[in-house]
Amino acid sequence: CVSVITVQVEFVGCFNDDVPRSLPIEVGSGISYFGCALACYARHYEFFGRQYDKECWCGTGATHTNYGEANEGDCNCDGNDIGYFKQCVYKIPDGKFTPNHIHIGCFADENDDRALPDRQTDGDGSIEACSEACTDNFYNLFGLQFDMECWCGRANVDDPYKHGASNECDCDSLVNIGMNVFCLFAIGKPEPTSLPTFSSIPSAVPSLSAVPSLSAVPSDVPKVG
């Protein structure tokens, strides 16, 4: 049985945006506050943002501040034209949010002996895009390396730790993680949910009781040093 409740969403602020996008998953344009909240929530993203002609963008939020906070008044969060590369950003509360992936750590890699063997070019560009590409192809591990290349693997089949741990990754980067290193993530397994309903308050987004459970993270994670 799936129940439906309402939770309050936190308004984070008005932020500048650019290319590559600080919230990388594009839902579309002309989307209402409620529609954007639901779309990003349903895909298990912690943050959502609206900009320009009601464009909707989703992400984990790790990079939503990369281009800095915009000046007061630059965002028209309730308008039809929110702002050009100005984004109203919202956060789903920690207690109501279940991630679709978790960060395991930074690890070394080698070009001729990949720790995660399967390249997914559809997932290049961001953590979020790689997570979706690897999930769609039934993997439960993924990694980003170099200029945001996406690589996938499977726990208990591949050995993501074969070349040891590293402290050379820039996992908050939007453009380059680092050479011969990768940021490793485990993928959650979202369960089916029923259609939610909305509150009449613009600051609310529905929460569903059926939430994803994260797949087993490989044991014996190596440590740096």
C-alpha positions in Angstrom: 0.0 0.0 0.0 1.4 3.4 -1.0 0.3 6.4 1.0 0.6 10.1 0.0 1.6 12.9 2.3 2.7 16.5 1.7 6.1 17.9 2.7 7.3 21.5 2.7 10.2 22.3 0.3 13.0 24.7 1.3 13.6 27.7 -1.0 17.4 27.8 -1.3 17.8 31.0 -3.2 18.5 32.6 -6.6 21.6 31.5 -8.3 23.5 32.2 -11.5 23.7 29.4 -14.1 25.8 28.7 -17.2 26.9 25.9 -19.4 27.6 23.2 -18.2 24.5 23.5 -16.1 24.7 23.5 -12.3 21.6 21.3 -12.1 22.3 19.0 -15.1 19.1 17.1 -15.7 16.7 19.1 -18.0 13.0 18.3 -17.7 11.7 20.9 -20.2 10.3 24.4 -20.4 6.9 25.8 -19.6 6.7 23.7 -16.5 4.9 24.8 -13.4 6.4 24.8 -9.9 4.4 21.7 -9.0 5.3 20.0 -12.3 9.0 20.6 -11.8 8.9 19.6 -8.1 7.2 16.3 -9.0 9.4 15.5 -12.0 12.6 15.9 -10.0 11.2 14.3 -6.8 10.0 11.3 -8.9 13.5 10.9 -10.2 14.9 11.0 -6.7 16.8 14.3 -7.0 17.3 16.4 -3.9 17.2 19.8 -5.7 15.2 21.3 -8.4 15.5 24.7 -10.1 13.4 26.9 -12.4 14.7 29.6 -14.8 14.0 31.5 -18.0 10.6 30.5 -19.5 9.8 28.1 -16.7 12.6 25.7 -17.6 12.9 22.9 -15.1 16.2 21.4 -14.0 17.0 18.6 -11.5 20.2 17.6 -9.7 21.8 16.4 -6.5 22.6 19.9 -5.6 26.4 19.4 -5.1 27.1 22.0 -7.8 24.1 24.4 -7.7 26.3 27.1 -6.2 29.2 26.8 -8.7 28.4 30.0 -10.5 27.5 32.0 -7.4 24.4 33.5 -5.9 22.6 36.0 -8.0 21.8 39.6 -6.9 18.6 40.2 -5.1 15.8 40.7 -7.5 17.5 38.9 -10.4 15.1 36.0 -10.2 11.3 36.4 -10.7 10.5 33.0 -9.2 6.7 33.3 -9.6 6.8 34.9 -13.1 6.6 33.6 -16.7 10.2 34.8 -17.3 12.2 33.8 -14.2 15.5 35.1 -15.5 18.1 34.4 -18.2 20.6 32.0 -16.6 19.1 33.0 -13.3 17.7 30.0 -11.3 15.3 29.7 -8.4 16.6 26.7 -6.5 14.6 24.5 -4.1 15.6 21.6 -1.8 13.5 18.6 -0.6 14.1 18.1 3.1 16.6 15.4 4.1 14.1 13.4 6.0 11.8 13.1 3.0 14.5 12.6 0.3 15.9 9.3 -0.7 18.8 9.5 -3.2 19.1 7.4 -6.4 22.8 7.0 -5.8 25.4 7.4 -3.1 29.0 8.5 -3.3 31.5 5.8 -2.3 34.8 7.6 -2.9 37.7 8.4 -5.2 39.7 5.6 -6.8 42.6 5.2 -9.2 42.1 3.7 -12.7 44.2 2.6 -15.7 43.4 3.0 -19.4 44.3 -0.6 -20.3 42.6 -2.2 -17.3 39.4 -0.3 -16.4 38.0 -0.7 -12.9 34.5 -0.1 -14.3 34.6 -1.6 -17.8 31.5 -0.3 -19.7 31.5 3.2 -21.2 28.2 4.9 -21.5 28.5 8.1 -23.7 24.9 8.9 -23.1 25.8 9.6 -19.5 28.8 11.9 -20.2 28.7 15.4 -18.7 27.4 15.0 -15.1 27.0 12.7 -12.1 23.2 12.8 -12.6 23.3 11.9 -16.3 25.7 9.1 -15.7 23.5 7.7 -12.9 20.5 7.7 -15.2 22.4 6.1 -18.1 23.9 3.3 -16.0 20.6 2.7 -14.2 18.8 2.4 -17.6 21.3 -0.2 -18.6 20.9 -2.3 -15.4 24.2 -1.5 -13.7 24.5 -0.8 -10.0 27.8 1.0 -10.0 29.0 4.1 -12.0 32.0 6.4 -12.1 32.9 9.8 -13.5 36.4 10.5 -14.7 38.6 12.8 -16.8 36.3 15.3 -18.7 33.1 13.9 -17.2 33.3 10.5 -18.9 30.7 8.0 -17.7 31.6 4.4 -16.9 29.4 1.6 -15.5 29.9 -1.6 -13.7 28.3 -4.3 -11.5 29.0 -5.1 -7.9 30.2 -8.6 -7.3 31.2 -8.8 -11.0 33.7 -5.9 -11.4 36.3 -4.8 -9.0 36.1 -1.0 -8.8 38.9 -1.0 -6.1 41.5 -2.9 -8.1 43.9 0.0 -8.5 43.4 1.4 -5.0 42.0 4.5 -3.4 43.0 8.0 -4.4 42.7 11.6 -3.1 43.1 13.2 -6.5 39.5 13.4 -7.6 37.5 16.7 -8.0 34.1 15.2 -7.6 32.4 18.6 -7.3 33.7 19.7 -10.8 31.4 20.3 -13.7 34.1 19.8 -16.3 37.0 17.6 -15.2 37.3 15.0 -12.4 41.0 14.2 -12.9 43.3 12.0 -14.9 43.4 8.3 -14.2 41.1 8.6 -11.2 37.3 8.3 -10.9 34.5 9.2 -8.5 32.6 6.0 -7.6 28.9 5.8 -6.9 26.5 3.0 -6.0 23.0 3.2 -7.6 19.7 2.8 -5.8 16.8 0.7 -7.0 13.6 2.9 -7.1 10.4 0.9 -6.4 7.2 1.7 -8.3 5.0 4.4 -6.7 1.5 5.6 -7.2 0.7 9.0 -8.6 0.9 11.7 -5.8 -1.4 14.6 -5.2 -0.5 18.2 -4.7 -1.0 20.7 -1.9 -2.5 24.0 -2.9 0.5 25.8 -1.3 3.3 26.6 -3.9 6.0 25.6 -1.4 4.8 22.0 -1.1 5.7 18.9 -3.0 4.2 15.4 -2.5 6.1 12.6 -0.8 5.6 8.9 -1.4 6.1 6.2 1.2 7.6 3.7 -1.4 11.2 4.8 -1.6 14.3 3.3 -3.3 16.6 1.1 -1.4 20.2 1.4 -2.3 21.9 -1.6 -3.8 24.6 -3.3 -1.7 27.8 -1.3 -1.7 30.8 -3.5 -2.3 32.6 -4.4 0.9 36.2 -3.8 1.9 36.4 -0.3 0.5 40.1 0.6 0.4 41.3 3.7 2.1 43.8 6.4 1.0 47.1 6.0 2.7 
